[in-house]
Amino acid sequence: MPFSYTMLGKNGWVHLIMNEVFSFVDASQLIAKANLWQERDKAIKEKYEKLNNEVLPKVAYDKEARIGCKGKDKYWYGFKKHVCVDMQSGLINKVAITPANVTDGKGLKNVCPDQGAIYADKAYCTEPAKRQAAIKRCHLAAIKKNNMKDKNRDKDRWYSGIRAPYERVFSQQNKRTRYRGVAKNQFSAFMEAICFNLKRLATLGPPGVIFI
């Protein structure tokens, strides 16, 4: 089971400026420090036909890392970082690490806000994401895929414009990891989120005066 931590406090300044009215949710790759050559050789020795996510736990040094894919041809080996950002303050609200093969939509359950609207990309326009948003009674404002009949390009373009400023959360973070397993990488992601929030808090005014 993946871990997830919420950054939203019950009292104090952070609680006042993070109200989960509008949330930005996204996921990014976290590449493990491995080249898989030894895993491949071990798989061949044990007569496995191919090195995939079913075989990896049996031969890999990191038993929890998996092969993930973004789009049609962007593959990586490692983990996936799921992040929820409070759009009022720009602070990271929740962060969770999962194996790389967990889809963004399924990973939403680990970082879904407790209320409000969720602005997400095409990867969240799936049934698992819709179910999780419904459980939390959130409005899922996800960009729809091009092959969907009810796609509204003007609305999706507007969603993209709203999401754009918050992409910096990922652009400033390391995409590689030195650690094995979900738990260690979760702790690392949690500490990085704390550092990011402390830097962000330094640019914010007192409660009620928020600068994006």
TIMI-423661 format. One record per residue (C-alpha): chain; residue in three letters; x, y, z. Coordinates in Angstrom, 1 decimal, m for minus. Example, Ala and Ser with C-alpha at 12.3 -4.5 7.8 and 13.67 -1.06 7.14 Angstrom:
<sites>
chaine=A | residu=ALA | X=12.3 | Y=m4.5 | Z=7.8 .
chaine=A | residu=SER | X=13.7 | Y=m1.1 | Z=7.1 .
</sites>
This chain:
<sites>
chaine=A | residu=MET | X=0.0 | Y=0.0 | Z=0.0 .
chaine=A | residu=PRO | X=1.4 | Y=3.5 | Z=m0.9 .
chaine=A | residu=PHE | X=1.8 | Y=6.1 | Z=1.7 .
chaine=A | residu=SER | X=0.3 | Y=9.6 | Z=1.5 .
chaine=A | residu=TYR | X=0.8 | Y=12.5 | Z=3.7 .
chaine=A | residu=THR | X=m1.3 | Y=15.7 | Z=4.0 .
chaine=A | residu=MET | X=0.5 | Y=19.0 | Z=4.5 .
chaine=A | residu=LEU | X=m2.7 | Y=20.8 | Z=5.6 .
chaine=A | residu=GLY | X=m2.6 | Y=21.6 | Z=9.3 .
chaine=A | residu=LYS | X=m5.6 | Y=21.9 | Z=11.6 .
chaine=A | residu=ASN | X=m4.5 | Y=25.2 | Z=13.1 .
chaine=A | residu=GLY | X=m2.3 | Y=28.1 | Z=12.3 .
chaine=A | residu=TRP | X=m1.3 | Y=30.2 | Z=9.3 .
chaine=A | residu=VAL | X=m1.0 | Y=27.3 | Z=6.8 .
chaine=A | residu=HIS | X=m4.6 | Y=26.2 | Z=7.6 .
chaine=A | residu=LEU | X=m5.8 | Y=29.7 | Z=6.9 .
chaine=A | residu=ILE | X=m4.3 | Y=30.0 | Z=3.5 .
chaine=A | residu=MET | X=m4.9 | Y=26.4 | Z=2.3 .
chaine=A | residu=ASN | X=m8.7 | Y=25.9 | Z=2.0 .
chaine=A | residu=GLU | X=m8.9 | Y=23.3 | Z=m0.8 .
chaine=A | residu=VAL | X=m11.5 | Y=25.3 | Z=m2.8 .
chaine=A | residu=PHE | X=m9.4 | Y=24.7 | Z=m6.0 .
chaine=A | residu=SER | X=m6.7 | Y=22.1 | Z=m6.2 .
chaine=A | residu=PHE | X=m4.2 | Y=21.2 | Z=m8.9 .
chaine=A | residu=VAL | X=m3.4 | Y=17.5 | Z=m9.1 .
chaine=A | residu=ASP | X=m0.7 | Y=15.8 | Z=m11.3 .
chaine=A | residu=ALA | X=1.9 | Y=13.0 | Z=m11.3 .
chaine=A | residu=SER | X=5.4 | Y=12.7 | Z=m12.5 .
chaine=A | residu=GLN | X=8.0 | Y=10.0 | Z=m13.0 .
chaine=A | residu=LEU | X=10.6 | Y=9.2 | Z=m10.4 .
chaine=A | residu=ILE | X=13.4 | Y=7.3 | Z=m12.1 .
chaine=A | residu=ALA | X=15.2 | Y=4.6 | Z=m10.0 .
chaine=A | residu=LYS | X=19.0 | Y=4.4 | Z=m10.1 .
chaine=A | residu=ALA | X=19.3 | Y=1.2 | Z=m12.0 .
chaine=A | residu=ASN | X=20.0 | Y=0.1 | Z=m15.6 .
chaine=A | residu=LEU | X=18.2 | Y=m3.3 | Z=m15.4 .
chaine=A | residu=TRP | X=21.0 | Y=m5.2 | Z=m17.1 .
chaine=A | residu=GLN | X=21.5 | Y=m7.4 | Z=m14.1 .
chaine=A | residu=GLU | X=17.8 | Y=m7.9 | Z=m13.8 .
chaine=A | residu=ARG | X=17.6 | Y=m8.8 | Z=m17.5 .
chaine=A | residu=ASP | X=20.4 | Y=m11.3 | Z=m17.2 .
chaine=A | residu=LYS | X=18.8 | Y=m12.9 | Z=m14.1 .
chaine=A | residu=ALA | X=15.5 | Y=m13.1 | Z=m15.9 .
chaine=A | residu=ILE | X=17.2 | Y=m14.9 | Z=m18.9 .
chaine=A | residu=LYS | X=19.0 | Y=m17.3 | Z=m16.5 .
chaine=A | residu=GLU | X=15.7 | Y=m18.2 | Z=m14.8 .
chaine=A | residu=LYS | X=14.1 | Y=m18.6 | Z=m18.3 .
chaine=A | residu=TYR | X=11.6 | Y=m15.8 | Z=m18.2 .
chaine=A | residu=GLU | X=10.5 | Y=m14.8 | Z=m21.7 .
chaine=A | residu=LYS | X=10.5 | Y=m11.1 | Z=m21.0 .
chaine=A | residu=LEU | X=11.3 | Y=m8.5 | Z=m18.3 .
chaine=A | residu=ASN | X=8.0 | Y=m6.9 | Z=m17.4 .
chaine=A | residu=ASN | X=6.2 | Y=m5.8 | Z=m14.3 .
chaine=A | residu=GLU | X=5.2 | Y=m9.4 | Z=m13.5 .
chaine=A | residu=VAL | X=8.7 | Y=m10.7 | Z=m13.6 .
chaine=A | residu=LEU | X=10.5 | Y=m7.7 | Z=m12.0 .
chaine=A | residu=PRO | X=9.6 | Y=m8.4 | Z=m8.3 .
chaine=A | residu=LYS | X=11.2 | Y=m11.8 | Z=m8.8 .
chaine=A | residu=VAL | X=14.5 | Y=m10.6 | Z=m10.2 .
chaine=A | residu=ALA | X=14.9 | Y=m6.9 | Z=m9.4 .
chaine=A | residu=TYR | X=17.1 | Y=m5.4 | Z=m6.6 .
chaine=A | residu=ASP | X=14.3 | Y=m3.0 | Z=m5.8 .
chaine=A | residu=LYS | X=11.2 | Y=m5.2 | Z=m5.3 .
chaine=A | residu=GLU | X=8.7 | Y=m2.3 | Z=m5.3 .
chaine=A | residu=ALA | X=10.0 | Y=m0.4 | Z=m8.4 .
chaine=A | residu=ARG | X=8.1 | Y=m0.9 | Z=m11.7 .
chaine=A | residu=ILE | X=8.1 | Y=0.1 | Z=m15.3 .
chaine=A | residu=GLY | X=5.8 | Y=3.0 | Z=m16.0 .
chaine=A | residu=CYS | X=4.7 | Y=4.7 | Z=m19.2 .
chaine=A | residu=LYS | X=3.6 | Y=8.2 | Z=m20.0 .
chaine=A | residu=GLY | X=1.9 | Y=8.7 | Z=m23.3 .
chaine=A | residu=LYS | X=2.6 | Y=6.0 | Z=m25.9 .
chaine=A | residu=ASP | X=6.4 | Y=5.7 | Z=m25.8 .
chaine=A | residu=LYS | X=7.8 | Y=7.4 | Z=m22.7 .
chaine=A | residu=TYR | X=8.9 | Y=4.5 | Z=m20.4 .
chaine=A | residu=TRP | X=10.9 | Y=4.6 | Z=m17.2 .
chaine=A | residu=TYR | X=11.8 | Y=2.3 | Z=m14.3 .
chaine=A | residu=GLY | X=11.0 | Y=3.4 | Z=m10.8 .
chaine=A | residu=PHE | X=8.2 | Y=5.1 | Z=m9.1 .
chaine=A | residu=LYS | X=5.5 | Y=7.8 | Z=m9.6 .
chaine=A | residu=LYS | X=5.0 | Y=11.0 | Z=m7.5 .
chaine=A | residu=HIS | X=1.5 | Y=12.2 | Z=m7.1 .
chaine=A | residu=VAL | X=1.0 | Y=15.7 | Z=m5.8 .
chaine=A | residu=CYS | X=m2.0 | Y=17.9 | Z=m4.9 .
chaine=A | residu=VAL | X=m1.4 | Y=21.7 | Z=m4.8 .
chaine=A | residu=ASP | X=m3.7 | Y=24.2 | Z=m3.2 .
chaine=A | residu=MET | X=m4.3 | Y=26.7 | Z=m6.0 .
chaine=A | residu=GLN | X=m5.1 | Y=29.6 | Z=m3.6 .
chaine=A | residu=SER | X=m1.7 | Y=29.6 | Z=m2.0 .
chaine=A | residu=GLY | X=0.5 | Y=27.5 | Z=m4.3 .
chaine=A | residu=LEU | X=1.4 | Y=25.2 | Z=m1.4 .
chaine=A | residu=ILE | X=1.7 | Y=21.4 | Z=m1.7 .
chaine=A | residu=ASN | X=m1.2 | Y=19.9 | Z=0.2 .
chaine=A | residu=LYS | X=m0.6 | Y=16.2 | Z=m0.3 .
chaine=A | residu=VAL | X=2.1 | Y=14.0 | Z=m1.8 .
chaine=A | residu=ALA | X=2.2 | Y=10.3 | Z=m2.4 .
chaine=A | residu=ILE | X=4.7 | Y=7.8 | Z=m4.0 .
chaine=A | residu=THR | X=3.5 | Y=4.7 | Z=m5.8 .
chaine=A | residu=PRO | X=5.2 | Y=2.2 | Z=m8.2 .
chaine=A | residu=ALA | X=5.5 | Y=3.6 | Z=m11.7 .
chaine=A | residu=ASN | X=2.8 | Y=1.4 | Z=m13.2 .
chaine=A | residu=VAL | X=0.0 | Y=2.9 | Z=m11.0 .
chaine=A | residu=THR | X=m2.0 | Y=5.1 | Z=m13.4 .
chaine=A | residu=ASP | X=m2.6 | Y=8.8 | Z=m12.5 .
chaine=A | residu=GLY | X=m6.3 | Y=8.2 | Z=m12.2 .
chaine=A | residu=LYS | X=m5.9 | Y=5.3 | Z=m9.7 .
chaine=A | residu=GLY | X=m3.2 | Y=7.3 | Z=m7.8 .
chaine=A | residu=LEU | X=m5.7 | Y=10.1 | Z=m7.2 .
chaine=A | residu=LYS | X=m7.1 | Y=8.3 | Z=m4.2 .
chaine=A | residu=ASN | X=m3.8 | Y=9.0 | Z=m2.4 .
chaine=A | residu=VAL | X=m3.8 | Y=12.8 | Z=m2.9 .
chaine=A | residu=CYS | X=m7.5 | Y=13.7 | Z=m3.5 .
chaine=A | residu=PRO | X=m8.5 | Y=16.8 | Z=m1.6 .
chaine=A | residu=ASP | X=m11.4 | Y=16.6 | Z=0.9 .
chaine=A | residu=GLN | X=m13.5 | Y=19.2 | Z=m1.0 .
chaine=A | residu=GLY | X=m13.6 | Y=21.7 | Z=m3.9 .
chaine=A | residu=ALA | X=m12.7 | Y=21.4 | Z=m7.5 .
chaine=A | residu=ILE | X=m9.8 | Y=19.3 | Z=m8.9 .
chaine=A | residu=TYR | X=m8.0 | Y=20.6 | Z=m12.0 .
chaine=A | residu=ALA | X=m6.3 | Y=17.7 | Z=m13.8 .
chaine=A | residu=ASP | X=m5.0 | Y=16.7 | Z=m17.2 .
chaine=A | residu=LYS | X=m6.2 | Y=13.9 | Z=m19.5 .
chaine=A | residu=ALA | X=m4.7 | Y=11.1 | Z=m17.4 .
chaine=A | residu=TYR | X=m7.4 | Y=11.8 | Z=m14.8 .
chaine=A | residu=CYS | X=m10.4 | Y=11.6 | Z=m17.2 .
chaine=A | residu=THR | X=m10.9 | Y=8.0 | Z=m16.2 .
chaine=A | residu=GLU | X=m13.4 | Y=6.0 | Z=m14.2 .
chaine=A | residu=PRO | X=m11.1 | Y=5.4 | Z=m11.1 .
chaine=A | residu=ALA | X=m10.5 | Y=9.2 | Z=m10.9 .
chaine=A | residu=LYS | X=m14.2 | Y=10.0 | Z=m11.3 .
chaine=A | residu=ARG | X=m15.1 | Y=7.5 | Z=m8.6 .
chaine=A | residu=GLN | X=m12.6 | Y=8.9 | Z=m6.1 .
chaine=A | residu=ALA | X=m13.7 | Y=12.5 | Z=m6.7 .
chaine=A | residu=ALA | X=m17.3 | Y=11.4 | Z=m6.2 .
chaine=A | residu=ILE | X=m16.4 | Y=9.7 | Z=m2.9 .
chaine=A | residu=LYS | X=m14.9 | Y=12.9 | Z=m1.6 .
chaine=A | residu=ARG | X=m17.7 | Y=15.0 | Z=m3.2 .
chaine=A | residu=CYS | X=m15.2 | Y=16.9 | Z=m5.3 .
chaine=A | residu=HIS | X=m15.8 | Y=18.4 | Z=m8.8 .
chaine=A | residu=LEU | X=m13.3 | Y=16.8 | Z=m11.2 .
chaine=A | residu=ALA | X=m12.4 | Y=19.4 | Z=m13.8 .
chaine=A | residu=ALA | X=m10.2 | Y=17.1 | Z=m15.9 .
chaine=A | residu=ILE | X=m9.2 | Y=17.8 | Z=m19.5 .
chaine=A | residu=LYS | X=m10.9 | Y=15.3 | Z=m21.8 .
chaine=A | residu=LYS | X=m9.2 | Y=13.1 | Z=m24.3 .
chaine=A | residu=ASN | X=m9.4 | Y=13.9 | Z=m28.0 .
chaine=A | residu=ASN | X=m11.5 | Y=10.9 | Z=m28.9 .
chaine=A | residu=MET | X=m14.2 | Y=11.7 | Z=m26.4 .
chaine=A | residu=LYS | X=m17.5 | Y=12.8 | Z=m28.1 .
chaine=A | residu=ASP | X=m18.3 | Y=15.4 | Z=m25.4 .
chaine=A | residu=LYS | X=m14.9 | Y=17.1 | Z=m25.5 .
chaine=A | residu=ASN | X=m15.2 | Y=20.9 | Z=m25.3 .
chaine=A | residu=ARG | X=m11.9 | Y=22.2 | Z=m26.7 .
chaine=A | residu=ASP | X=m12.5 | Y=25.8 | Z=m25.5 .
chaine=A | residu=LYS | X=m13.2 | Y=24.6 | Z=m21.9 .
chaine=A | residu=ASP | X=m10.2 | Y=22.3 | Z=m22.0 .
chaine=A | residu=ARG | X=m8.0 | Y=25.1 | Z=m23.2 .
chaine=A | residu=TRP | X=m9.2 | Y=27.2 | Z=m20.3 .
chaine=A | residu=TYR | X=m8.4 | Y=24.3 | Z=m17.9 .
chaine=A | residu=SER | X=m4.9 | Y=24.2 | Z=m19.4 .
chaine=A | residu=GLY | X=m4.4 | Y=27.9 | Z=m18.8 .
chaine=A | residu=ILE | X=m5.5 | Y=27.6 | Z=m15.2 .
chaine=A | residu=ARG | X=m3.1 | Y=24.7 | Z=m14.6 .
chaine=A | residu=ALA | X=m0.1 | Y=26.1 | Z=m16.2 .
chaine=A | residu=PRO | X=1.3 | Y=28.3 | Z=m13.3 .
chaine=A | residu=TYR | X=1.3 | Y=25.3 | Z=m11.0 .
chaine=A | residu=GLU | X=3.4 | Y=23.1 | Z=m13.2 .
chaine=A | residu=ARG | X=6.4 | Y=24.7 | Z=m11.6 .
chaine=A | residu=VAL | X=5.9 | Y=22.4 | Z=m8.6 .
chaine=A | residu=PHE | X=7.3 | Y=19.6 | Z=m10.8 .
chaine=A | residu=SER | X=9.8 | Y=21.6 | Z=m12.9 .
chaine=A | residu=GLN | X=11.7 | Y=22.4 | Z=m9.7 .
chaine=A | residu=GLN | X=11.9 | Y=18.9 | Z=m8.4 .
chaine=A | residu=ASN | X=14.4 | Y=16.1 | Z=m9.0 .
chaine=A | residu=LYS | X=13.1 | Y=13.3 | Z=m11.3 .
chaine=A | residu=ARG | X=15.6 | Y=10.7 | Z=m10.0 .
chaine=A | residu=THR | X=15.9 | Y=8.9 | Z=m6.8 .
chaine=A | residu=ARG | X=18.7 | Y=7.3 | Z=m4.8 .
chaine=A | residu=TYR | X=16.4 | Y=5.2 | Z=m2.6 .
chaine=A | residu=ARG | X=14.8 | Y=1.8 | Z=m2.8 .
chaine=A | residu=GLY | X=11.2 | Y=1.1 | Z=m2.0 .
chaine=A | residu=VAL | X=8.1 | Y=3.2 | Z=m1.6 .
chaine=A | residu=ALA | X=8.5 | Y=4.1 | Z=2.0 .
chaine=A | residu=LYS | X=12.0 | Y=5.7 | Z=1.7 .
chaine=A | residu=ASN | X=11.0 | Y=7.6 | Z=m1.4 .
chaine=A | residu=GLN | X=7.8 | Y=8.7 | Z=0.3 .
chaine=A | residu=PHE | X=9.7 | Y=10.2 | Z=3.2 .
chaine=A | residu=SER | X=12.1 | Y=11.9 | Z=0.7 .
chaine=A | residu=ALA | X=9.1 | Y=13.4 | Z=m1.2 .
chaine=A | residu=PHE | X=7.5 | Y=14.5 | Z=2.0 .
chaine=A | residu=MET | X=10.6 | Y=16.4 | Z=3.1 .
chaine=A | residu=GLU | X=11.0 | Y=18.0 | Z=m0.3 .
chaine=A | residu=ALA | X=7.4 | Y=19.1 | Z=m0.1 .
chaine=A | residu=ILE | X=8.1 | Y=20.7 | Z=3.3 .
chaine=A | residu=CYS | X=11.1 | Y=22.6 | Z=1.9 .
chaine=A | residu=PHE | X=9.0 | Y=23.7 | Z=m1.1 .
chaine=A | residu=ASN | X=6.3 | Y=25.0 | Z=1.2 .
chaine=A | residu=LEU | X=8.7 | Y=26.8 | Z=3.5 .
chaine=A | residu=LYS | X=10.1 | Y=28.7 | Z=0.5 .
chaine=A | residu=ARG | X=6.6 | Y=29.4 | Z=m0.8 .
chaine=A | residu=LEU | X=5.5 | Y=30.7 | Z=2.6 .
chaine=A | residu=ALA | X=8.3 | Y=33.2 | Z=2.6 .
chaine=A | residu=THR | X=6.8 | Y=34.9 | Z=m0.5 .
chaine=A | residu=LEU | X=3.2 | Y=34.9 | Z=0.9 .
chaine=A | residu=GLY | X=1.8 | Y=37.8 | Z=2.8 .
chaine=A | residu=PRO | X=m0.2 | Y=37.5 | Z=6.0 .
chaine=A | residu=PRO | X=m3.5 | Y=35.5 | Z=6.0 .
chaine=A | residu=GLY | X=m6.0 | Y=37.1 | Z=3.6 .
chaine=A | residu=VAL | X=m3.2 | Y=38.7 | Z=1.4 .
chaine=A | residu=ILE | X=m2.1 | Y=35.9 | Z=m0.9 .
chaine=A | residu=PHE | X=0.2 | Y=36.5 | Z=m3.9 .
chaine=A | residu=ILE | X=0.3 | Y=34.0 | Z=m6.7 .
</sites>
